[in-house]
Structures are given as structure tokens and as C-alpha cells.
Amino acid sequence: MNRYNNLKDIILSGSLLILIACTAISCDDANDWSTDDTYNRLFHTTSISIAPTATEAEVTWTTVPKASYYIIEVSKDSLYEDEIQSTSLVYGEDKSITESPYTLSDLDSSSKYYIRIRSCSESMSESKWAYYEDFFFKTKSEQIMSSVTSADKTSSSATLRWTAGKTVSSLEVVVGGSIVQTITLTSDDVANGYVTIKGLSPETTYTANLYNGETKRGYVTFETYPEVPEADKIVYLVAGDSINQTMFDEFATASYSSVTLAIPAGTLFSNNSGLSIPDGLSINFFGLPGDSKAILSIKAITLSSNHSFIKFNNLDITGYVYENGTITSTQNSYLFNQSAATNVNLIAFDDCLVHDFANTPFRLQSSGAKTIGTLSYNNCIVSNLKDSYYFINVDASGVGVVNNISITKSTFNEVGRFILSKSTDTTSILFDECTFYNMIASSRYFIDFGGTSNGPSNGIGISNCLFALTQSTTAKGIRSSATATVNNSYVTSDWVFSSNAIAGTTSYSGTSTDLFTAPSTGDFTIKDNSFSGSDTCGDPRWRN
């Protein structure tokens, strides 16, 4: 029992001591202890979202109670230090960002940026940095370059344009993934907003990238034109343009001696008033390559006193008249119907379709002295010319002459008369690798010099040609003082002349339908594999 009482006394004594100690402590102020002011700071934002454009980004965040402004830091380097980095862009140090959202400016396009936000107050310590949960955002591609217009490019150069005054430093020209040119831009280039690059290849697709330092500010893709004939002036036409007399008069005013009209594929250029080519001017009517040839419909072309050349290349030259872009049933009578005096070294058609003239594409008539040095057709298809005038019609007796006629690698289909010349000064006529089908109407001549006392002084040369189907059994051959020299040329059994046959040709035993695949529809592909001239005769486009 004494033991229990002793233990009880000990417990009571200990409790009393504890009570006294607690009483002594309770006499002090409960908040009277030292504190660390660094913990008296703002909370940081808990959510950041970003909507970037090319050079700006709208930042939206959750605002913080008691924050009076915010500081936003963006950098192309990862943000990991407590202090603001010297290479960063800092927004709001002037305490101007007081609410969300805020738009960051002066960013580089196509660039990756890291971002963080700090809440700030006049009376409390700033918050710790709040980081964008995706770590970084990327600005979009910028585009300050303009598309390359038809007038701004040639076969070997291009003028590249961008917003004038924008800060840019260089251009890269890329083809096939490889940089082929790097151009350092001058202050004038930057101020003007354009630069012309040269040394490009024809018919090539390029991409030009515009930079400010390493930052891409725009790009443009373009294709150079095919190589076109050189001239004092090259005009790249586009759909909707007009080939008219005003244009040609302007060429004369500018004193050009030669002009190339580059005509886009698949377009129509119609002139129902006719054209007069100014004196001394030479013209290339040049059709650009494409899925279909450009169509040229001109009422008539009148020549002046002197021209070095008039050339047509890769064109569909039609006799049909178009009204407001729609073909009509009306046909122009001529392409050339020259009566005034003229002297032209060369009139040439290359890779052209020539068809459906009411009379003829070429006539020299009347009394003025007219001399054409050479009239040539190469790689052409001529069709649907009526029995009204000869395909080449020189009826200016004694005053009109085509010195040399050259017809090569071409096809003639449904032509009622072929060549008429009343001149005594023709030098030569040459046919080589040509196909003739459904030619020469009743009592008309293939070639007529008006009698057997007149003809080309250097003769008529015929080589590697095919003659198939005359329009009439009373058609006639060559009336001329010159004898035709014929080599490796064949006539089908339905090519029949009643007189003046072409001596020296070789007979093919079958008809035109035996020799060609579908001649009535214009397919002159040689289908008779046993024909000995299948790989050497006729227009090469029809050979197997």
C-alpha cells in the first residue's frame, strides 16, 4: 500500500511541474516568434495557354489574387535559371501587363520558343516562375513574299517580291532539295522589296526562301518558262491579254527590231481586225509548251516594207473566227494576203497546226514588188483547205516571188491545191519526210508554175515522202520546166494523176487505208509492217 501511495505522489509531483512550466509559457505572446519573409510571396499561375501566329503569340493564363502585374519571358533556349536570361525576350518589366490575355510581339516565324510567367506585386515578393506545361510553342510560318507573276519571270530569270521595308537579309534558291543560289540582299533590295535572280534553267521548278538571319520570313515556288527565241523584247502573255494593233504600234514606238510573243499553252488569242506589222520589226509568235497548243485566230497579217523574219512556233493557227471566246462557223480567208511591196528574209512555221482557212494561209497578190527569201514549214500538220486557192499561192505575176520553199517532216490532209507560182525567179522547192493525203481536186495541180517554161532554177527535190489518195482521178501532178528529183518516195494505188505525174516515185500496191491506220480521221500511223519504207518515209510522227 505504501508503494502505491509513493507512486501516486510521484505522478502528482510531475504533473504539477508540467503545469507550472506551461503556465509560465502561457504568459508569453503566442505569435512572438521570428519569421522568414521569403515565404511571404505570391502564388504562381496554374494554367498557361498559347495561340501563336507567325510573329506573335497570344498568351492566356490564370490570374493570381493580389498580383498587380506579370512578367513574361520567352527564349529560344530552354528556361531553367532563376534569373531572366540575357538572350530572352522579356515582356512586362515596365509593369504594363496587368491582365490576361497578352499578345507577345516581335517573334520570329517558324521558331520554337520556351515561355514562363511570374506574378508580381508592389507589396509582396514575386511568385516563382510558372512554366508552360508543353514546355515550348512554335510560331507559324510567315509569308511576306508575293507569287511570281508571268511578267516577273523568263526562261532564265525571276523577279522575287516581298513586303517592302521588312527586315530581311538573304534569299536561298532551291531546286530538287539543293540550294543552287544564296543571295545577300542589299539595303536597296530591302527598301524596294524585290530582287531579280538570274542564271536559272528553263522549264525548272524553283523554291525561293526569304530569311532574316536564320529566320524564315517567306517563300515562293515558281517555274521558269521554256527557252524562248531571243529578241529585243520578250512579252509573256497570259489568258485575257490581247494581240492587237496597239501592242504592235507600241513596239514600233520603242524601236524594237525583234519581239517574241510567248503565248501560254491552251489559251485563245483572237483578232478579228487584222494586224499590220510595223516596218523593220521581226516577230516570233511562240507557243509555250503544254497539254494543248495555244490557238491563234487572226483575220489577216499585213507586212510592211522590210522584215528579217516572221515565225510561228507550236501554235494552232486556225481559220475559224471566234466571237467572245466562242468558235463560229465563219472562216477567215487568209493568214497572209499581201498586196503591198515587202521584203522578208524568212517566214517560218514550226510545230504548228494550220487549218480551215476559206482560201489559203499564204498569198502574194497584186502589183507591189514582194520577195520572200524562204517560206518554210517544219513538223506541221496542215488540213482542211478548200479548193479555192493554192496552199502557197503566188499569183502576183512578175512582182511576187518566194525564192525558196522548204517543207519538211509535215503532214498535209485535205488540201485542194498545193503550190502555185507565177514567178520566174523561184530558186528551189524541197519536200522531205512528208505525208500527203486526200490532196488535189479535179483538174488542179500539185505544183503549178503556169506552164513548162517556168520553174525553180535549182529544181524540185522530193525525198522520203508518202503520197496517198488524190481527191479526184483528174487531179494533176507538176507543171514546171524543172524536173523533180525524187528519192525514196512512195505513192499508194489511190494516188492518181490524170497528167503530169511525179516521175521517180515508187508504187505501193495497196490503197491509203491499207497503208495507214485510220487516215479518214487523221491517223496516218503506218500499219503495214511489210512496207519497206515504214521506218524511213513520210512524216516521222506516223512511223512505227
URFENZI-V743838 format. One record per pair of residues at least 6 apart in sequence whose C-alpha atoms are under 6 Angstrom apart, sorted by the first residue. I is the first residue (numbers start at 1). J is the second residue. Records with the same first field share a line. If there is no record, write none. Layout:
I->J / J
This chain:
41->124 / 125 / 126 / 127
42->126 / 127
43->127
44->119 / 127 / 128 / 130
45->62 / 64
47->61 / 62
48->60 / 61 / 132
49->59 / 60
50->58 / 59
51->57 / 58
52->139
53->139 / 140
54->109 / 139 / 140 / 141 / 142
55->106 / 107 / 108 / 109
56->104 / 105 / 107
57->103 / 104
58->102 / 103
59->101 / 102
60->100 / 101
67->119 / 120 / 121
68->121
69->95 / 97 / 98 / 120
70->97 / 118 / 119 / 120
71->91 / 92 / 117 / 118
72->90 / 91 / 116 / 117
73->89 / 90 / 115 / 116
74->88 / 89 / 114 / 115
75->88 / 113 / 114
76->113
78->114
109->139 / 140 / 141 / 142
110->139 / 140 / 141
111->138 / 139
112->137 / 138
113->136 / 137
114->135 / 136
116->130 / 131
117->129 / 130
118->127 / 129
119->126 / 127
120->126
142->217 / 218
143->217 / 218
144->162 / 163 / 218
145->161 / 162 / 218
146->161 / 162
152->158 / 159
154->224 / 225
155->202 / 224 / 225 / 226 / 227
156->199 / 200 / 201 / 202
157->197 / 198 / 200
158->196 / 197
159->195 / 196
160->194 / 195
161->193 / 194
162->193
163->193
164->191 / 192 / 193
165->190 / 191
168->211 / 212
169->185 / 211 / 212
170->183 / 184 / 185 / 211
171->182 / 183 / 209 / 210
172->181 / 182 / 208 / 209
173->179 / 180 / 181 / 207 / 208
174->180 / 206 / 207
175->206
189->195
202->224 / 225 / 226 / 227
203->224 / 225 / 226
204->223 / 224
205->222 / 223
206->221 / 222
207->220 / 221
208->219 / 220
209->219
210->216 / 217 / 218 / 219
211->217
231->258 / 259 / 260
232->256 / 258 / 259
233->259
234->259 / 260
235->261 / 262
236->262
237->262 / 263
239->267
245->275
257->281
258->281 / 282 / 283
259->283
260->283 / 284
261->285 / 286
262->286 / 287
263->286 / 287 / 288
264->288
265->288 / 289 / 290 / 292 / 293 / 294
266->292 / 293 / 294
267->294
268->294 / 295
269->296
270->297 / 298
271->298
272->298 / 299
274->298 / 299 / 300 / 301
275->301
276->301 / 302
277->303
278->304
279->304 / 305 / 306
280->306 / 307
281->307
282->307 / 308 / 309 / 310
283->310
284->311
285->311 / 312
286->312 / 313
287->294 / 313 / 314 / 315
293->315 / 316
294->315 / 316
295->316
296->317
297->318
299->332
300->334 / 335 / 336
301->335 / 336
304->342
305->342 / 343
306->342 / 343 / 344
307->344
308->344 / 345
309->345 / 346 / 347
310->347
311->347 / 348
312->349
313->350 / 351
314->351 / 352
315->352
316->352 / 353
317->353 / 354
318->354 / 355
319->331 / 332 / 356 / 357
320->330 / 331
321->328 / 330 / 331
322->328
331->357 / 358
332->357 / 358
333->357 / 358 / 359
334->360 / 361
335->361
336->361 / 362 / 363
337->363 / 364
338->364
339->365 / 366
340->368
341->368 / 369 / 370
342->370
343->370 / 371
344->372
345->372 / 373
346->373 / 374
347->375
348->375 / 376
349->377
350->377 / 378 / 379
351->379 / 380
352->380
353->380 / 381 / 382
354->382
355->382 / 383 / 384
356->384 / 385
357->385
359->388 / 389
360->389 / 391
362->392
363->393 / 394
364->394 / 396
365->395 / 396
366->396
369->399 / 400
370->400
371->400 / 401 / 402
372->402
373->402 / 403
374->404 / 405
375->405
376->405 / 406 / 407
377->407
378->407 / 408 / 409 / 410
379->409 / 410
380->410
381->410 / 411 / 412
382->412
383->412 / 413 / 414
384->414 / 415
385->415
386->416
387->416
390->417 / 418 / 419
391->418 / 419
392->419
393->420
394->420 / 421
395->422
397->422
398->423
401->423
402->426
403->426 / 427
404->427 / 428 / 429
405->429
406->430
407->431
408->431 / 432 / 433
409->433 / 434 / 539
410->434 / 539
411->434 / 435 / 436
412->436
413->437 / 438
414->438 / 439
415->439
416->439 / 440 / 441
417->440
418->446
419->447
420->448
421->449
422->449
424->454
426->456
427->456 / 457 / 458
428->456 / 458 / 459
429->460
430->460 / 461
431->462
432->462 / 463 / 464
433->464 / 465 / 537 / 538 / 539
434->465 / 538 / 539
435->465 / 466 / 538 / 539
436->467
437->468 / 469
438->469 / 470 / 471
439->470 / 471
440->470 / 471 / 475
441->471 / 472 / 475
442->472 / 474 / 475
443->474 / 475
444->475 / 476
445->476 / 477
446->477 / 478
447->478
448->478 / 479
449->455 / 479 / 480
451->479 / 480
452->479 / 480 / 481
453->481
454->480 / 481
455->480 / 481 / 482
459->482
460->484
461->484 / 485
462->485 / 486
463->486 / 487 / 488 / 489
464->488 / 489 / 537 / 538
465->489 / 537 / 538
466->489 / 490 / 491 / 538
467->491
468->491 / 492 / 495 / 512
469->494 / 495
470->495 / 496
473->496
474->498
475->497 / 498
476->497 / 498 / 499 / 500
477->500 / 501 / 502
478->500
486->504
489->505
490->505 / 506 / 507
491->507 / 508
492->508 / 510 / 511 / 512
493->509 / 510 / 511
494->511
515->526 / 527 / 528
516->524 / 525 / 526 / 527
517->524 / 525 / 527
524->542
525->542 / 543
526->543
535->543
